[in-house]
């Protein structure tokens, strides 16, 4: 009897965390499976825990091994946490990429801004279209989100249909793009859906996400009431919000000035793809100073406190073209991503100190999420009626609450998975059947490092406890022929008694060498280890922290 095809799902990023999304579907028998990848995103480095790391990406060693079976990479939309790793990781896979027009255009613009990017072809798929990739028939179903052309993917197979929601919400008035296609989702539910792989970002929030139209109304009211200059900062990719700012400027007699390269790039792509049709051309930052204070609005990057973004430089009074003064207004039309609170707070405090009025979603409806709250999740479940729901795109609490809600809505089975869990979706009972290699890659300057790399692990320790560099010259018998050379980096100058730590460490090094047994003196490695231990112990005694220590011994 021939074994039936088996349909599998695994996430290598985007479960247990928000960001770094990568999902893999498999179809076939045994080791002979076709693979379909969905999204390939990044997570932004945290300076506190990952000093010097720019981006975090999923480890794709499994896909590299399987690339001959990889029929394609399909993008749900063009947010960095869903497509930001492609430039760095695609050369390892060289698989076909499929996306709708806006996502493809924004990706092309992103590549053009890089230095020597690889040439990465993208096949454009029409919104609502269907493509055949090996044994997978992938249908792009429009959903509302905070970027144009977000799509859920209906993945049709011989085993059944999976709905991969991507990022979505229900917004009947999204300003730009199509609302979530309820009619098609209900049709899928009528035809039968084996599994729903669903966005859990707002699974802890009751009710419904407000509409972009409501935000647009608030921004218009605020801009009309403002007396001086107005600056609005938001996620550059939120084209609906950019259009709302443009409409508010038109209604209040202001010109829009675009400040920041990421914003300029998205505006260009949005115009090329028709999403800013009918909107008056924006001005460059060079024009900002030419308009009266009540006739200009600056559309700025920097809503997440990025240190070199436009708003940060404005708050520090070091932007070459844009300044704000007492009585001006800044609108944060965004939410602060967890981990960015401190840097955003620094900017807000800098603006307030300058006498600028700062408006956030704490007091006004100037931002709405692009993700579904609990009532919207209930709607999706009622339309699709899946046999199985797997929550993704969330931390542990979000996944738990989404699964709990699904069970309350009558979904027969839910599964909470970890990165690397290989899940059999069908036929038969769903279950975790294997563990795929998973992990993280770190973008460190121009280099990709894995999580165990020396640079990553040692930099964490360096940021916490500094480093002592010791160099000594000894004779063949192991006696000092000159004073040791010390360089204590990131270590306090004096201890609590006011004594110089350099002098204390110097004495410890000399005493350690002089008191070594003759056999250890003649062994440079043994001598170096003795000095390293003695220095670390000494610094710990006088500072309370164990530093890194490197010892170089030169025999003369």
N, C-alpha and C positions, 0 to 999 in steps of 0.2 A: 504494500500500500504506500503510495507517494505521500510524503509529509507535506502538509499545506504550508503556504507562505506564512511567515510570522512578521507582524508589524511591531516595531519597537520605538521607544522614545528615550532620549537621554538629554540632560542639560549639563553642559560643561561650564556654565556661568549664568547667573541670573536667578538662581534659587538660593535662599538664605541670605540674599543681598539684593540691593537695587542697583543695577548696572552690569556691565560686562556680559551682555546677553549672547548666548550661543546655544542653540538647540539642534539636536541631530535626530532625524527619523531614519529608521532602517526597515527594509522590506526584502524578504527572501528566506532562504533555508540555510540553517547552520552558519558557516562562515561566508557563504555566498550571498551577501546582501548588498543591495543598492543603498546608498546613503544620500540623504538630502539634508543640507545645513540651512538653518534659518537664523539670520542676523549674525553679526560678528562685531561686538561692541567693546567699549573700554569702560574702566572705572578710573576716576581721577585720583592721583596719589594724595595721600594725607601726610603733610610735612611733619606732623607730630610722630606718626608711627612709621612713615617711610620717607625719611629725609632725602631730598634730591631726586626722588622718583617722580617722573612726569605723569606716566600713565600705567595702569594695570590692565592686563589683557588675559583672556583665558589661554591656558596651555593647550595647544592643538596637536600634541604628539599623536593622539589617536587618529585624528583626521589625516595627518601626514602619512601614517601607515596605511590608511584606507583610501588614499586619494584616487587610486585607479577605479574605485567603486563610487566615488563622489560625483553624483550627477549634476550638482549645482548648489550655489548659495543664493538663497532668496531673501530679499530685504523687505521687512514690513514697513519701515519708514526710515527717515534720515536723521534721527537723533544720534549723538555721539555714542550713547550707551548701546546702540544697536548697529552702528556701522563704522565706528571710529577706529577699529583695529584692522580694517581691511588693508590699508596701505602698508602696514608693517607685516601682516601675516599672510596676505594673498600670495606673495612669491613662494611661500612654502607649499601652497596648494595648487595654484594656477587652474582653478576650476571656473566654469562659467558663472557669471553673476547676473541676477535678474532683479529689476526694480522698475517702478513706474517713473514717469518723466521727471517730476520734481526731485525725487531722490537721486536719480541718475545725474541730473544737472548739478545738484548741490555737491555730489561726490566729485564730479569733474572739476568744479570750482575749487574744492578742497585739494584735489591733486595738483591743480595749477598753482596753488599757493605754496606747495612744498618745494624743497630743493631736490632736484633730480628724483622725482617720484617714479615708481615703475609704471609702465603702460598697462593699465588694467581695463580691459573692455567690459562694458556693461550692456546687456540686452534690455531694451525698454519694453515693458509690458503695459498694455492699456489698463486703466483703472476699471475693475470689474471683469477683466479678461482672465483667461485660463491658459496655462501652458502645460505641456506634457514633458516631464523630465524623467526618463526611464520609466519605471512602473508607477510614478507619482503623477497625478493630475492635480495641479496647484491652481486654485481659484483665488483671485485677489478681490476681497469684499471690502468696499469702502467703510471706514469707521471714523468718527470724529476724534480728534486728538489735538494737541497743541502745536502741530506742524502740518502743512498740507500733505495730502495723499498718504495718510496712514491707512493700512489695510490689515484686516484679519485674513488669515489664510485657511481656506478649506482644502485640506489635503485628502484627495479621494484616492483610495487604494482598493485592491481586490479583497482586503480584509475588512474594510470599513472606512468611514470618513472621520477625520480628526479636524476639529476647529482650533487653530492656533490663533488666539485673539490678538497677539501683539499688544500695543498700548492703545487704549480706547476709552471713550466715555459716550454717554448719550447727550447730545446737544442739538436740539431742533433748530437753533439759530447760531451756527458756528462762525458766521461772518464770511469765512473763506472755505471753499471746498464743500464736499458732500456730507450730509449728516450720516450717522450710522445706519446702514441698510437693514432696517428691521424686517422688511418684506423678505429679503433673501435669506436672512438668518432663520426666520420662521419656516421658510421652505426647506432649509436644511434639516431643521428639527422634525418636520413632517416626513422627510426621507430617511431619517435615522442618523444620529451622530454617535459614534463609538466613544469618543473622548473629547473633552474640552480642556485645552491647556490655557489657563487664564490668568490675566493681569490681576495681581493682588495688592497693588500699591496702596489703595485707599480702603482696604477691606475692614479697617477698624473704624471707619467714619460712617455714621448713619446718614440717611437722606440721599440727596442727589447733588452732584457737582453743579454749581450755577453755570449759566451760559456765558459764552464770550460776549454776547450782545449786552449783557448786564454790565460787564467790565467796561465796554466801550462807552456806555452811557455815563458811568462814574467818571471816567477819564475826561470826557467832554465837559462835564459839570465842573470838575476841578480846574481844567485849563481855562475855561471861561472866567472863573472867579479869581484866577491868579493875576496879581498886579505886575510882577516883574518877569524875569526869565523863567522858563520852565525846562527841566530836564527829565526825561523818562528813561528808565533803564529796565530792560526785560531780556528774556532769552532771545538771542538774535534769530533763532529758527522759528519763533512764533509769529508767522507772517500775518495771522489774523490780528494779533496785537499791534503789529506795525501799521496795519491798515487802520485800526481803531485810533491810533495816535495821529495818523495823517488826516482822518476825518475830523477828529477833535481840533486839530490845528486849523483846518479849513473853516470850521464853525466859529473859531475864536480869532480869526484873522492873523494867524501866525504861519511862518515858514518853517518847514522841517529841515533841520541840519543833521546829517548822519555823522556820528563820531565813533570810530573804531572799525578796524579792518574786518572783523567777523560780521558786523552789522552791514558794512558795505557789500560784502560778498553775498549775503542772503538777499539783500535788496535787489542786487543785480540779477540773481537767479529768479527771484519772484517776479521781476518785470519780464524777463525772457520767457517765463512759463505762463504769463498772463494773470498772475494772482494780484498784481497791483494795477490792473487795467483801469483807466479812468482816474487814477490818483496822480495829482500834480507831481512833477519831478522833484525829488529831494535835492537839497544843496549839500555841498561838501563842507567840512569843518572850516575851510578857509573863509567862508562867507559869514560865519557866526557873528563876528564883531561888527559887521556892516549893518545889522538890523537893530532897531530900537528894542529895549528890554521887553516890551509887551508885544513884540511882533515876531518872536522866535521861540522855537522849542528844539532842544537838542535830544536826539534819539541816541542813547549811549550804550555801549557794552559795559560790563562790569557788575552785573546784578549779583554775582556770587563772590564779590570781593577780590577778584583776581588782581594781583598787585600792579600789573602793567596795563590793565584795561583802562578805558577812557575815564570812567567815573572815579576810579581810585586816584588817577593823576589829577583830576579836577579837584577832588577832596583835599589832595596834598598841595594844591595851588602850583602844580608843575606841568600842567597841560599847555602846549605852546599856543593853542588857538582858543580854548574854551575856559572861561572863568565864571564863577558864580559869586554873588554878593548878598549882603543882608537883604532879606525880603524876597529873594528868589525861592523857587520851589523845586524839589526833586521828588519824583514819584517812582517808588520801587514797585513796578508792575511784575512782580515775580515772588516766588517763595524761596526761602533760603534752604539750600540742600543741606541735610545734616552733615556736620563737620566744617561747614563754612561760616558758622555763626560768629566766630571771633573776628574773622576778616571783614565780614559785612558790618558788624558792629563798629569796627574801627573806622570804616568809611562814613557810616551814619554819624558817629560822634564828631568826626572831622568836619562834616558839613554843618552840623548843628552849632559847633564852635564858631563857624564863620557867619552864623546868623541865618542860615538857609532853613526853610521849612521843609521837613522830610515827612513824606506820606507813605505809609506801608499798608499791607493788608491787615495789619493789627487793628486799624481804625476805619478803613474804607475798602469797598469791594473793588480793588484795583488789580486783583489776580484771581484766577480760578485754576484749579488743577485740570490736567488733561486725562485724568484717570477716574475710573468709576467708583462711586461710593456704594454702600450696601444695597440701596434700592435698585441701582442700575445693575449690580451683579445679579440681583434676584430676577430682573427683567431678562437678562441674557440667558440665565438658566431656564427660565420659563419658555423662552423662544426656542432654544436649542435642544433642551431635554436630553442631555448626554447620559450615557450609561456610566461613564467614569469622568470625574473631574480631578485634574492635577493642578493645584495652584502653583504659579511661578511669579517671577518679577516681584519679589518681596522678601523681607527678612522673616525670621522664624515666627514672630507674632502675626504678621500679615498672612502668611501661608496657613497658619493654624486657624485664624478667624475666617478666612475664605473657605476652607474645608468644612468648618463647623456650620457656616451659613448654607453651603451646598447641601449638606446632610439634612438640615432643617427644611430645605426646599424640595426634598424628596429624591435627590440624586442617589442612585443605588449604591455607588461606591466612590470614595475619595481616597487619594494617596498623596502623602507629603513625601517628597523625594529630596535627596541631597545631590550635590554636584557629582557627576560620574555614575549615579545609579542608572543601570540599564533596565528599563521597564518594558515588559511584554504587554502591549495593549490588546492584542488578540492574535489568533482566535483563542477562545477559552478564557479562563480567569486571568485578570491582569495581576502582575506580580513583578517584583525586582528579581531579575534572573542573573545579573552579573554586575561587576563594577568596572567601569572604564577608567583609564588613567585620566586624572584631572589635576588641576592646579592653576598657578598663576605665573604669568610672565610680566616682568617689569621693564618699562621703557626708561632707561637711564641714559639721558643724552641721546646719542645715536645708536646705543647698544641695547639689545634685548637680553635680559638676564632672567634665569629662573629663580624661584623663591629661596633656593638654598645657596645662591651665589655668594661668594665672599664679600663682594662689594655691598650687597644689600644687608647681610647680617652684621657686618662689621660697622657699617655706617650708623646703624641703630645704636650700637654700643658707643661709638665715637660721640654721637650727639648727647648721650647720657653721661659719660664719664671720661671723656677726653682720652689722651694717649701720651705715654712717655716713650721717647726715643733715646736709647742709650748706645753710645759707641765707645769702645775701649780698644787700646792697642796693648798687646802683651808680648812678652818674650816667649821663646819655645818652652821655657819652664813654667809659663803661666803667670809671670810677675808683670805688674803694670810698668810700662815704659814711659807713660805720660798720664796726665790727668784725664779722667773720663770726660767725654763730651755729652751733655744732657740737653734735651729739648722737650719741655713739658707743654703739650698743646691742650688747651681747654681745661687745665687744672689750675685751681686757685693759686695766687702768688704766695699767700701766707696762711698759716693755720690759725686756730682760734686764739693762740697765745701771741700772735703777731710774728712768729718765726718764719723765715723764708723756707718754703717747701723745697725749692731747688737745692739749697744748702743741705737740708736734711737728707734728700735723696742721694746727693753727691756722696755724703758720708756713708750711707748705707751701701752704695755700690763699692766704694773703696774697701770697707770693712768686709763685705761679702767675699771679694776676690782674695783679700789677704788671709782670711780665715778658712779658705777652702782646703781640703786635704790635697796632697800633692797629685794624686791620681786624677782628681776632678779638675785640677788646674791645667793638666796637660790635655784635657778633653774639651775643645771649644764649645761643643754642643751642651755638655754637662754644665760648664761654667755659665753659658748664656741662660740656661733654664734656672740655675740657682739665683742669678741676678734678677731674672724676670719675676720669680716668686718673691724675692726679698723686696723689690721695688713696689710690687702690687700690694704686698702686706703693709709696707711703710705708708704708702699713699692712703690706703684704707684706714689706717690707724689715725692719720692726721686730718683726713677729709671726710671719711665715712663712706667713700665709694671706691669700688675696685676698678681701676683704669685698665685700658689696654696697654701693653708694654712690648716694645720691640727692641731687641738687643743685637747689636752688630759687633763682632769680635774680629779684630785684625791681628794676625800673628806676624811679628817682625823679627 
